[in-house]
């Protein structure tokens, strides 16, 4: 008889995770977890009578059962994100309510809650164990442990509804993205679009039209779609303004009409979140969310965002004036104003003129393999580790997936990670992310940390490797930064190892920190080699990339602030805006956070998955909050002279021994102060963004 596919604590055998087998075997996992949970409760109810409780007897069994659930459901969730199918989606939706019920059952167990409280009261634990217990106790309170029976039932119904609504929201975005396309047959329609994009568009059209023979990138047809690589390239390079307008309107109106309309789902999610927060004694979802974050209060978030918004808004207005003048000088109708679908296009032309930088033309200098080598070399220098590819060592979910081991200075394996680099619009959700496959755990099984790193960059074509844009290079560095915090942890308690127990608004620190190295000359020039000739990227092109970092940075920063402020206001001012829907509130906010007002078709919130289907609700500000931390951390390397290898290695060791290694064992402010020697400041970020000259 074949053994179960759900082998907790091991690398998943992805080739065995068919929809049918998940459907057949996952109920047994849930049943076992329920039985184990009952046993733990039975043991603890007797154990509570003891005068003093021991950590191992209370915490270890709870951690074991939680990890089994996290690992098992984690594999299903992972596959739902990277290998989506109709059958898997149905199974995910089918089991999600049971997962939420299980989660609520754990979180609302009076016996467990009383055991945790008594464990803390009857022991004089160190700061790490106390922090873990405080977090666990608060988390249980946030799951309704203190509510009476009827209110708890209402709370649980809301949790289940929110889970379903978030899944529906995500599915609608994916379906709306995939359902829109346009077949282009006329060469004039694709004028200006880079060759590598036309190759992808022609292959896509070939499959879509079920044509025989080979796709023809030069003569078409070409399929225009809303997947990010195609959309971004077309908006940036296509000369056909009418098509850009059509594409832009399709993109910003995704999931806002017809059967896949998320408008009502948004209002329901916001209303239910507020209701749930009120049940727990908070004024708003934002207040509830921030109670577990580094920022602590809504005012602290608003203050930081406003500190950056003012210079960004002024800079962005100046950038728009400059762009308007440039476009009119170069043939744009004098009687018209630039629209949203013109910004990327004219910005790219201005970038080429001012910086003489054509980002597309630099792709040949960034083949994936060389970028990986450079990233790993940098990590070796900073953190004294080795990254080695391990072919055929781990089961994978797609032929493109790579697997690597991380070794310490004694060549001992300390962690591993998967890298899924390429875009697969038909089955893989957009964006990039890091997730945990296995957590570091010295209790029982003694597992090493394993991470999933997922990107959506341009795949290789038949005669070219994957040639990355500079943005894609930064994204890879970013996700690897997340992975490093997960993999280089030295905390022996799994509840605080890696990214566990790290406040949400501090978790982007290592990822954004790593991005800074893309602008360090020696690092980048060691990476960037032409895939055919081996020629290094010129100093001149490097300088252009550095200048490009602050090109139109006002508009780019303002865009992120627009998202962050909209998110925090939607989740904190809901009842002050009862006569307005979320889109109207967002449009009001746009007056101070955009320099071109949203058009009528722009229903961006309907595809804002970060806050309605991800973990960023009342937390999108975290990107900017953590960017302040990461820029300030990197400035310590700058102050020590980036070319002084000895100093850089010493500070790299300090960064590894604090930020990467301590995980959630101490508060992020304490960890930051251990590294930097003081509290964080915004100066470095404003300087990096090129906003420092604005009063």
C-alpha positions as CSV (number, residue, x, y, z in Angstrom):
1,X,0.0,0.0,0.0
2,X,1.3,3.5,-0.9
3,X,2.2,5.7,2.0
4,X,0.6,9.0,2.6
5,X,1.8,12.1,0.6
6,X,1.5,14.1,3.8
7,X,4.9,13.4,5.4
8,X,5.3,16.3,7.8
9,X,8.8,17.4,8.4
10,X,10.1,16.2,5.0
11,X,10.4,17.8,1.6
12,X,7.0,17.4,-0.1
13,X,6.9,14.9,-3.0
14,X,5.2,17.3,-5.3
15,X,4.7,14.8,-8.1
16,X,2.4,12.8,-5.9
17,X,0.2,15.8,-4.9
18,X,-2.6,15.3,-7.5
19,X,-6.0,16.8,-6.8
20,X,-7.4,13.4,-6.3
21,X,-4.8,12.3,-3.7
22,X,-5.1,15.5,-1.8
23,X,-8.9,15.1,-1.7
24,X,-8.6,11.5,-0.5
25,X,-5.8,11.9,2.0
26,X,-6.1,15.4,3.5
27,X,-9.3,14.5,5.6
28,X,-7.1,11.9,7.5
29,X,-4.6,14.6,8.3
30,X,-7.4,16.8,9.7
31,X,-8.8,13.9,11.6
32,X,-5.3,13.1,13.2
33,X,-4.8,16.8,14.1
34,X,-8.2,16.8,15.8
35,X,-7.4,13.6,17.8
36,X,-3.9,15.0,18.8
37,X,-5.5,18.2,19.8
38,X,-8.0,16.4,22.1
39,X,-5.2,14.4,23.7
40,X,-3.3,17.7,24.4
41,X,-6.3,19.3,25.9
42,X,-7.0,16.2,28.1
43,X,-3.4,16.1,29.3
44,X,-3.3,19.9,30.0
45,X,-6.6,19.9,31.9
46,X,-5.0,17.4,34.4
47,X,-1.6,19.1,34.2
48,X,-3.1,22.5,35.1
49,X,-3.6,21.1,38.6
50,X,0.2,21.1,39.2
51,X,1.6,24.0,41.1
52,X,4.3,24.7,38.5
53,X,4.2,24.0,34.7
54,X,7.1,23.1,32.5
55,X,7.8,24.7,29.1
56,X,8.5,21.4,27.3
57,X,5.3,19.7,28.5
58,X,3.0,22.6,27.5
59,X,4.7,24.2,24.4
60,X,6.3,21.2,22.6
61,X,3.2,19.2,21.9
62,X,1.3,22.3,20.8
63,X,4.1,23.2,18.4
64,X,4.2,19.7,17.0
65,X,0.5,19.7,16.1
66,X,0.6,23.3,14.8
67,X,3.6,22.4,12.6
68,X,1.8,19.4,11.1
69,X,-1.1,21.6,10.2
70,X,1.1,24.4,8.9
71,X,3.2,22.0,6.8
72,X,0.3,20.0,5.3
73,X,-2.0,23.0,4.5
74,X,1.2,24.9,3.5
75,X,1.9,22.4,0.6
76,X,-1.7,22.7,-0.7
77,X,-1.6,26.6,-0.4
78,X,1.8,26.6,-2.2
79,X,0.6,24.5,-5.1
80,X,-2.6,26.6,-5.3
81,X,-0.3,29.6,-5.9
82,X,2.3,28.1,-8.3
83,X,0.3,25.3,-10.0
84,X,-3.3,26.5,-10.0
85,X,-6.0,24.4,-11.6
86,X,-9.8,24.3,-11.5
87,X,-9.7,21.0,-9.5
88,X,-7.0,22.2,-7.0
89,X,-8.9,25.5,-6.6
90,X,-12.1,23.6,-5.7
91,X,-10.2,21.4,-3.2
92,X,-8.6,24.5,-1.6
93,X,-12.0,26.2,-1.3
94,X,-13.6,23.0,0.1
95,X,-11.0,22.5,2.9
96,X,-10.5,26.2,3.8
97,X,-13.5,26.4,6.2
98,X,-12.2,23.3,8.0
99,X,-8.7,24.9,8.3
100,X,-10.3,28.1,9.7
101,X,-12.4,26.0,12.1
102,X,-9.3,24.1,13.3
103,X,-7.4,27.4,13.7
104,X,-10.3,28.8,15.8
105,X,-10.5,25.6,17.8
106,X,-6.8,25.9,18.8
107,X,-7.0,29.7,19.3
108,X,-10.2,29.4,21.4
109,X,-9.3,26.6,23.7
110,X,-9.7,27.8,27.3
111,X,-7.5,24.9,28.5
112,X,-4.6,25.9,26.3
113,X,-5.1,29.6,27.1
114,X,-5.1,28.9,30.9
115,X,-2.0,26.6,30.5
116,X,-0.1,29.4,28.7
117,X,-1.1,32.0,31.2
118,X,-0.2,29.7,34.2
119,X,3.1,28.7,32.5
120,X,4.1,32.4,32.3
121,X,3.0,33.1,35.8
122,X,4.7,30.2,37.5
123,X,8.1,30.5,35.8
124,X,10.8,33.1,35.6
125,X,11.6,32.7,31.9
126,X,14.1,34.6,29.9
127,X,13.0,37.4,27.5
128,X,12.7,35.1,24.5
129,X,10.3,32.7,26.1
130,X,8.3,35.5,27.7
131,X,8.0,37.2,24.3
132,X,6.8,34.0,22.7
133,X,4.2,33.4,25.5
134,X,3.0,37.1,25.3
135,X,2.5,36.8,21.6
136,X,0.7,33.4,21.9
137,X,-1.6,34.7,24.6
138,X,-2.4,37.9,22.7
139,X,-3.0,35.9,19.5
140,X,-5.5,33.7,21.4
141,X,-7.2,36.8,22.7
142,X,-7.4,38.0,19.1
143,X,-9.1,34.8,18.2
144,X,-11.8,35.4,20.6
145,X,-10.7,33.3,23.7
146,X,-12.2,35.9,26.1
147,X,-15.6,36.1,24.3
148,X,-18.7,34.5,25.7
149,X,-20.1,31.4,23.9
150,X,-22.6,33.3,21.6
151,X,-20.2,36.0,20.7
152,X,-17.5,33.5,20.0
153,X,-19.8,31.7,17.6
154,X,-20.5,35.0,15.8
155,X,-16.7,35.6,15.7
156,X,-16.1,32.2,14.1
157,X,-18.8,32.6,11.5
158,X,-17.2,35.9,10.5
159,X,-13.7,34.2,10.3
160,X,-15.1,31.6,8.0
161,X,-16.9,34.2,5.9
162,X,-13.7,36.3,5.6
163,X,-11.7,33.2,4.5
164,X,-14.2,32.5,1.7
165,X,-14.4,36.1,0.6
166,X,-10.6,36.4,0.4
167,X,-10.4,33.2,-1.7
168,X,-13.2,34.4,-4.0
169,X,-11.4,37.8,-4.3
170,X,-8.2,36.1,-5.3
171,X,-9.8,33.8,-7.8
172,X,-11.7,36.7,-9.4
173,X,-8.5,38.6,-9.9
174,X,-6.8,35.6,-11.4
175,X,-9.8,34.8,-13.7
176,X,-10.3,38.5,-14.7
177,X,-6.5,38.7,-15.6
178,X,-6.6,35.6,-17.6
179,X,-9.9,36.2,-19.4
180,X,-8.9,39.4,-21.1
181,X,-6.8,39.2,-24.3
182,X,-6.5,40.8,-27.7
183,X,-5.1,39.1,-30.8
184,X,-3.0,41.6,-32.8
185,X,-2.3,40.9,-36.5
186,X,-1.0,44.2,-37.7
187,X,2.7,45.0,-37.3
188,X,1.9,48.7,-36.7
189,X,0.1,47.6,-33.5
190,X,3.3,46.2,-32.0
191,X,5.6,49.0,-33.1
192,X,8.2,49.8,-30.4
193,X,7.6,46.6,-28.4
194,X,10.9,44.7,-27.6
195,X,11.7,41.5,-29.5
196,X,11.8,39.3,-26.4
197,X,8.2,40.4,-25.5
198,X,7.0,39.8,-29.1
199,X,8.4,36.3,-28.8
200,X,6.3,35.6,-25.7
201,X,3.3,37.2,-27.3
202,X,3.6,35.2,-30.5
203,X,4.0,31.9,-28.6
204,X,1.0,32.8,-26.4
205,X,-1.1,33.6,-29.6
206,X,0.0,30.4,-31.2
207,X,-1.2,28.3,-28.2
208,X,-4.4,30.3,-27.9
209,X,-5.3,30.0,-31.6
210,X,-4.2,26.3,-31.6
211,X,-2.0,26.9,-34.7
212,X,0.3,24.4,-36.1
213,X,4.0,24.9,-36.8
214,X,6.2,27.4,-35.1
215,X,5.2,30.8,-33.7
216,X,6.4,33.8,-35.7
217,X,7.5,36.7,-33.5
218,X,8.2,38.9,-36.6
219,X,5.0,38.5,-38.5
220,X,2.5,37.5,-35.7
221,X,-0.1,37.1,-34.6
222,X,0.6,38.3,-31.1
223,X,-1.5,37.9,-28.0
224,X,-1.8,41.0,-25.8
225,X,-2.8,40.0,-22.3
226,X,-2.8,41.3,-18.7
227,X,0.0,39.2,-17.3
228,X,2.6,41.5,-15.7
229,X,5.6,40.9,-18.1
230,X,3.4,41.6,-21.2
231,X,1.4,44.5,-19.6
232,X,4.4,46.3,-18.2
233,X,6.4,46.0,-21.5
234,X,3.5,47.1,-23.7
235,X,2.7,50.1,-21.5
236,X,6.3,51.2,-21.5
237,X,7.3,50.6,-25.2
238,X,4.3,50.4,-27.5
239,X,3.9,53.4,-29.8
240,X,0.2,52.7,-30.4
241,X,-1.5,55.1,-27.9
242,X,-5.0,53.8,-28.5
243,X,-3.9,50.2,-27.7
244,X,-2.1,51.4,-24.5
245,X,-5.3,53.1,-23.4
246,X,-7.4,50.0,-24.1
247,X,-4.8,47.8,-22.2
248,X,-4.6,50.2,-19.3
249,X,-8.4,50.5,-18.8
250,X,-8.6,46.7,-19.0
251,X,-5.9,46.3,-16.3
252,X,-7.2,48.9,-13.8
253,X,-10.8,47.7,-14.2
254,X,-10.0,44.0,-13.6
255,X,-12.5,42.1,-11.4
256,X,-14.8,45.2,-11.2
257,X,-17.7,44.1,-13.4
258,X,-19.7,41.1,-14.4
259,X,-19.6,37.8,-12.5
260,X,-16.1,38.4,-11.4
261,X,-16.8,41.7,-9.7
262,X,-15.0,42.2,-6.4
263,X,-16.7,45.6,-5.5
264,X,-19.2,44.0,-3.1
265,X,-16.7,41.5,-1.7
266,X,-14.5,44.5,-0.7
267,X,-17.4,46.2,1.2
268,X,-18.3,42.9,2.9
269,X,-14.6,42.2,3.9
270,X,-14.2,45.7,5.3
271,X,-17.5,45.5,7.2
272,X,-16.8,42.1,8.6
273,X,-13.3,43.0,9.7
274,X,-14.6,46.1,11.5
275,X,-17.3,43.9,13.2
276,X,-14.7,41.4,14.3
277,X,-12.3,44.0,15.7
278,X,-15.2,45.5,17.7
279,X,-16.1,42.1,19.1
280,X,-12.5,42.0,20.4
281,X,-12.8,45.5,22.0
282,X,-10.9,47.5,19.3
283,X,-12.2,50.6,17.6
284,X,-11.2,49.4,14.1
285,X,-9.4,46.6,12.2
286,X,-6.4,48.9,11.9
287,X,-6.2,49.3,15.7
288,X,-6.4,45.5,16.1
289,X,-3.8,44.9,13.4
290,X,-1.3,47.4,14.8
291,X,-1.6,46.0,18.3
292,X,0.8,43.2,17.1
293,X,3.1,45.4,15.0
294,X,6.2,47.5,15.5
295,X,4.3,50.8,14.7
296,X,1.8,50.1,17.5
297,X,-0.6,53.1,16.7
298,X,-2.4,54.5,13.6
299,X,-0.9,57.9,14.4
300,X,2.6,56.6,14.1
301,X,1.8,55.1,10.7
302,X,0.2,58.3,9.5
303,X,3.1,60.4,10.8
304,X,5.8,58.3,9.0
305,X,3.8,58.2,5.7
306,X,3.2,62.0,5.8
307,X,6.9,62.6,6.5
308,X,7.6,60.9,3.2
309,X,4.5,62.0,1.3
310,X,5.2,65.8,1.5
311,X,8.6,65.7,-0.4
312,X,7.3,62.9,-2.7
313,X,4.2,64.9,-3.7
314,X,6.3,68.0,-4.5
315,X,8.8,66.0,-6.4
316,X,6.1,64.1,-8.3
317,X,4.4,67.3,-9.4
318,X,7.7,68.7,-10.7
319,X,8.3,65.3,-12.5
320,X,4.9,65.6,-14.2
321,X,5.6,69.2,-15.4
322,X,8.9,68.0,-16.8
323,X,7.3,65.0,-18.5
324,X,4.5,67.2,-20.0
325,X,7.0,69.6,-21.5
326,X,9.2,66.8,-22.9
327,X,6.1,65.0,-24.5
328,X,4.9,68.3,-26.1
329,X,8.4,69.0,-27.4
330,X,8.4,65.6,-29.0
331,X,5.1,65.5,-30.8
332,X,2.4,64.9,-28.1
333,X,-0.7,67.1,-29.0
334,X,-0.4,70.5,-27.3
335,X,-4.1,70.6,-26.6
336,X,-4.1,67.4,-24.6
337,X,-2.8,66.4,-21.2
338,X,-0.8,63.3,-20.5
339,X,-3.0,60.4,-19.2
340,X,-2.1,57.5,-17.0
341,X,-1.5,55.3,-20.0
342,X,1.1,57.8,-21.3
343,X,3.2,58.0,-18.2
344,X,5.3,54.8,-18.5
345,X,5.7,55.4,-22.3
346,X,6.9,59.0,-22.1
347,X,8.9,58.4,-19.0
348,X,10.9,55.7,-20.9
349,X,11.5,58.1,-23.8
350,X,12.6,60.8,-21.3
351,X,14.8,58.3,-19.5
352,X,16.5,57.4,-22.8
353,X,17.1,61.0,-23.6
354,X,18.2,62.3,-20.1
355,X,20.1,59.2,-19.0
356,X,20.6,57.6,-22.4
357,X,19.4,54.5,-20.7
358,X,17.4,51.8,-22.5
359,X,16.6,49.2,-19.9
360,X,15.5,46.7,-22.4
361,X,18.9,46.8,-24.1
362,X,20.6,45.9,-20.8
363,X,18.8,42.6,-20.4
364,X,21.5,40.6,-22.2
365,X,23.9,41.6,-19.3
366,X,21.6,39.9,-16.7
367,X,21.1,36.2,-17.6
368,X,19.6,34.5,-14.6
369,X,22.6,32.1,-13.9
370,X,25.1,35.0,-13.7
371,X,22.7,37.0,-11.5
372,X,22.4,34.0,-9.2
373,X,26.2,33.6,-9.1
374,X,26.7,37.2,-8.2
375,X,24.0,37.2,-5.5
376,X,25.5,34.1,-3.9
377,X,29.0,35.5,-4.1
378,X,27.8,38.6,-2.3
379,X,26.1,36.5,0.4
380,X,29.3,34.5,0.9
381,X,31.3,37.7,1.5
382,X,28.7,39.3,3.8
383,X,27.5,36.3,5.7
384,X,30.2,33.6,5.4
385,X,28.0,31.0,3.7
386,X,28.1,29.0,0.5
387,X,25.1,28.4,-1.8
388,X,25.3,25.2,-3.8
389,X,22.8,24.0,-6.4
390,X,21.6,20.5,-5.6
391,X,20.2,19.0,-8.8
392,X,17.8,16.0,-8.4
393,X,18.0,16.2,-4.6
394,X,14.5,17.5,-4.0
395,X,11.1,16.8,-5.7
396,X,9.9,19.9,-7.7
397,X,6.5,21.0,-8.9
398,X,7.7,22.3,-12.3
399,X,10.7,21.5,-14.5
400,X,11.9,25.1,-14.2
401,X,12.2,25.0,-10.4
402,X,15.8,25.0,-9.0
403,X,16.9,23.7,-5.6
404,X,19.9,24.9,-3.5
405,X,21.6,24.1,-0.2
406,X,23.2,26.6,2.1
407,X,26.4,25.6,3.8
408,X,28.2,27.3,6.7
409,X,31.9,28.1,6.8
410,X,32.6,24.5,7.9
411,X,30.8,23.2,4.8
412,X,28.0,21.9,6.9
413,X,24.4,22.1,5.5
414,X,22.3,24.6,7.5
415,X,19.4,25.3,5.2
416,X,17.9,24.8,1.6
417,X,15.6,26.7,-0.7
418,X,13.6,26.2,-3.9
419,X,13.6,28.9,-6.6
420,X,10.7,29.1,-9.0
421,X,11.8,32.0,-11.2
422,X,9.6,32.3,-14.3
423,X,6.1,33.6,-15.1
424,X,3.4,31.0,-15.9
425,X,0.3,33.2,-16.2
426,X,-2.1,30.3,-16.8
427,X,-1.3,28.6,-13.5
428,X,0.8,30.8,-11.3
429,X,-0.3,33.9,-9.4
430,X,1.5,37.1,-10.2
431,X,4.1,38.9,-8.0
432,X,7.0,37.5,-6.0
433,X,7.1,36.0,-2.5
434,X,9.0,33.9,0.0
435,X,7.3,31.2,2.0
436,X,8.3,28.6,4.5
437,X,8.5,25.0,3.4
438,X,10.2,23.7,6.6
439,X,11.0,25.7,9.8
440,X,14.1,25.3,11.9
441,X,13.2,23.0,14.7
442,X,15.6,21.4,17.2
443,X,12.8,19.6,19.0
444,X,11.9,16.1,18.1
445,X,12.6,15.8,14.4
446,X,15.5,18.4,14.3
447,X,14.6,19.9,10.9
448,X,16.6,22.5,8.9
449,X,14.9,25.5,7.5
450,X,13.8,25.3,3.8
451,X,12.3,28.2,1.9
452,X,10.2,28.7,-1.2
453,X,11.4,31.7,-3.3
454,X,8.9,32.5,-6.1
455,X,9.4,35.1,-8.8
456,X,7.6,35.9,-12.1
457,X,10.4,37.0,-14.4
458,X,10.7,36.6,-18.1
459,X,11.2,32.9,-19.0
460,X,13.9,31.7,-21.4
461,X,13.0,31.5,-25.1
462,X,14.2,28.8,-27.5
463,X,17.5,30.5,-28.3
464,X,18.0,32.7,-25.2
465,X,18.4,32.1,-21.5
466,X,16.1,34.1,-19.1
467,X,17.4,37.7,-19.6
468,X,16.3,39.7,-16.6
469,X,15.3,43.3,-16.4
470,X,17.1,45.3,-13.7
471,X,13.8,45.4,-11.8
472,X,13.7,41.6,-11.9
473,X,17.2,41.5,-10.6
474,X,16.2,43.7,-7.6
475,X,13.1,41.5,-7.0
476,X,15.3,38.4,-6.8
477,X,17.7,40.1,-4.3
478,X,14.6,41.1,-2.3
479,X,13.1,37.6,-2.1
480,X,16.5,36.2,-1.3
481,X,16.7,38.6,1.7
482,X,13.5,37.2,3.1
483,X,14.9,33.7,2.5
484,X,18.1,34.6,4.4
485,X,16.2,35.6,7.5
486,X,14.3,32.3,7.4
487,X,17.4,30.2,6.7
488,X,20.2,31.8,8.7
489,X,18.3,31.9,12.0
490,X,20.2,30.6,15.1
491,X,17.2,30.7,17.4
492,X,16.5,27.2,18.7
493,X,12.9,27.7,19.6
494,X,10.8,27.2,16.5
495,X,8.2,29.7,17.6
496,X,10.8,32.5,17.2
497,X,13.1,31.1,14.6
498,X,13.5,32.8,11.2
499,X,10.5,35.1,10.3
500,X,8.3,33.5,13.1
501,X,7.3,36.0,15.7
502,X,8.8,38.9,13.7
503,X,6.4,41.9,13.6
504,X,4.8,42.3,10.2
505,X,6.1,45.8,9.6
506,X,9.7,44.8,10.3
507,X,9.7,41.6,8.2
508,X,10.7,43.5,5.0
509,X,13.9,44.8,6.5
510,X,16.3,42.0,5.2
511,X,14.6,41.9,1.8
512,X,14.8,45.6,1.2
513,X,18.3,45.7,2.6
514,X,19.5,43.2,0.0
515,X,18.1,45.4,-2.8
516,X,20.6,48.2,-1.9
517,X,23.5,46.0,-3.1
518,X,22.1,46.1,-6.7
519,X,23.4,49.7,-6.7
520,X,26.8,48.9,-5.3
521,X,29.3,49.1,-8.2
522,X,31.5,46.1,-7.5
523,X,28.6,43.9,-6.7
524,X,26.7,44.7,-9.9
525,X,29.7,44.7,-12.2
526,X,30.6,41.3,-10.9
527,X,27.1,40.1,-11.9
528,X,26.5,41.8,-15.2
529,X,28.1,40.0,-18.1
530,X,26.7,39.8,-21.6
531,X,25.3,36.3,-22.1
532,X,26.9,35.9,-25.5
533,X,30.2,37.7,-25.3
534,X,30.9,37.7,-21.6
535,X,31.6,41.4,-21.8
536,X,31.1,43.2,-18.5
537,X,28.5,46.0,-18.1
538,X,30.3,49.3,-18.6
539,X,30.9,51.9,-15.8
540,X,28.8,54.3,-17.9
541,X,25.8,52.0,-17.8
542,X,26.2,51.4,-14.1
543,X,26.1,55.1,-13.5
544,X,23.0,55.4,-15.5
545,X,21.3,52.7,-13.4
546,X,22.3,54.6,-10.2
547,X,20.8,57.8,-11.6
548,X,17.8,55.8,-12.8
549,X,17.1,54.8,-9.1
550,X,15.9,58.4,-8.4
551,X,14.4,59.0,-11.9
552,X,10.7,59.8,-11.4
553,X,11.1,58.6,-7.8
554,X,8.5,61.1,-6.6
555,X,5.8,59.4,-8.7
556,X,7.0,55.9,-7.8
557,X,7.1,56.7,-4.0
558,X,3.7,58.5,-4.2
559,X,2.2,55.4,-5.8
560,X,3.3,53.2,-2.8
561,X,2.1,55.9,-0.4
562,X,-1.3,56.0,-2.1
563,X,-1.7,52.3,-1.6
564,X,-0.5,52.5,2.0
565,X,-2.7,55.5,3.1
566,X,-5.7,54.1,1.3
567,X,-5.3,50.8,3.2
568,X,-4.8,52.3,6.6
569,X,-7.8,54.7,6.1
570,X,-10.1,52.0,4.8
571,X,-9.4,50.0,7.9
572,X,-9.5,52.8,10.4
573,X,-12.2,55.2,9.2
574,X,-14.9,52.9,8.0
575,X,-17.6,54.1,10.3
576,X,-16.7,57.8,9.6
577,X,-17.4,57.1,6.0
578,X,-20.6,55.2,6.1
579,X,-22.1,57.2,3.3
580,X,-19.1,56.5,1.0
581,X,-18.0,53.3,-0.6
582,X,-14.3,52.2,-0.5
583,X,-13.7,53.5,-4.1
584,X,-15.0,57.0,-3.2
585,X,-12.8,57.0,-0.1
586,X,-9.8,55.9,-2.2
587,X,-10.6,58.7,-4.8
588,X,-10.6,61.3,-2.0
589,X,-7.2,60.1,-0.8
590,X,-5.9,60.3,-4.3
591,X,-6.1,64.1,-4.3
592,X,-3.0,64.2,-2.1
593,X,-1.3,61.0,-3.2
594,X,-1.5,61.1,-7.0
595,X,-0.6,63.7,-9.6
596,X,-3.0,62.3,-12.2
597,X,-6.4,61.5,-10.7
598,X,-7.8,58.0,-11.2
599,X,-10.1,57.7,-14.3
600,X,-13.6,56.5,-13.9
601,X,-12.7,52.9,-15.1
602,X,-9.9,52.7,-12.4
603,X,-11.3,50.3,-9.8
604,X,-7.8,49.3,-8.6
605,X,-9.1,48.2,-5.2
606,X,-10.9,45.3,-6.9
607,X,-7.5,43.7,-7.7
608,X,-5.6,45.0,-4.5
609,X,-4.9,41.4,-3.4
610,X,-2.3,42.4,-0.9
611,X,-5.0,43.8,1.5
612,X,-8.1,41.8,0.5
613,X,-6.6,38.4,-0.2
614,X,-3.1,38.6,1.4
615,X,-1.8,39.4,4.8
616,X,-1.3,43.2,4.3
617,X,-4.7,44.5,5.6
618,X,-3.9,47.7,7.6
619,X,-0.3,46.7,7.0
620,X,0.6,47.9,3.5
621,X,2.5,50.8,5.2
622,X,5.0,48.1,6.3
623,X,6.9,48.3,3.0
624,X,7.7,52.0,3.7
625,X,8.2,51.4,7.5
626,X,10.7,48.6,6.8
627,X,12.3,50.6,4.0
628,X,13.2,53.2,6.6
629,X,14.9,50.4,8.7
630,X,16.6,48.9,5.7
631,X,18.0,52.2,4.3
632,X,19.3,53.1,7.8
633,X,20.9,49.7,8.2
634,X,22.6,49.9,4.8
635,X,23.9,53.4,5.6
636,X,26.0,51.7,8.3
637,X,27.8,49.9,5.5
638,X,28.1,53.1,3.5
639,X,29.6,54.9,6.5
640,X,32.2,52.1,6.8
641,X,33.2,52.5,3.1
642,X,31.6,49.9,0.8
643,X,35.0,49.2,-0.8
644,X,36.7,48.3,2.5
645,X,36.2,44.5,2.4
646,X,37.4,44.1,6.0
647,X,34.9,46.6,7.4
648,X,32.1,45.3,5.2
649,X,32.7,41.7,6.4
650,X,32.7,42.8,10.0
651,X,29.4,44.7,9.6
652,X,28.0,41.9,7.5
653,X,28.7,39.5,10.4
654,X,27.0,41.9,12.8
655,X,24.0,42.1,10.4
656,X,23.9,38.3,10.2
657,X,24.3,37.9,14.0
658,X,21.4,40.3,14.8
659,X,18.8,41.0,12.0
660,X,19.1,37.6,10.2
661,X,19.9,35.4,13.1
662,X,17.8,36.6,16.0
663,X,14.5,36.3,14.1
664,X,11.5,37.0,16.4
665,X,13.3,36.3,19.7
666,X,13.4,40.0,20.6
667,X,11.4,43.0,19.5
668,X,12.5,44.4,16.1
669,X,13.4,47.7,17.7
670,X,15.8,45.9,20.1
671,X,17.3,43.8,17.3
672,X,17.7,47.0,15.2
673,X,19.4,48.8,18.0
674,X,21.7,45.8,18.6
675,X,22.8,46.2,15.0
676,X,22.8,49.9,14.5
677,X,23.5,51.1,18.0
678,X,20.5,53.5,18.0
679,X,16.9,53.9,16.9
680,X,16.1,54.2,13.2
681,X,15.9,57.5,11.3
682,X,14.2,58.4,8.0
683,X,17.1,60.5,6.6
684,X,18.8,57.7,4.7
685,X,15.6,56.6,3.0
686,X,14.8,60.2,1.9
687,X,18.3,60.5,0.6
688,X,18.2,57.1,-1.3
689,X,14.9,58.1,-2.8
690,X,16.4,61.3,-4.1
691,X,13.8,63.5,-2.2
692,X,16.3,65.2,0.1
693,X,16.5,68.4,-1.9
694,X,12.8,69.1,-1.4
695,X,11.9,71.4,1.6
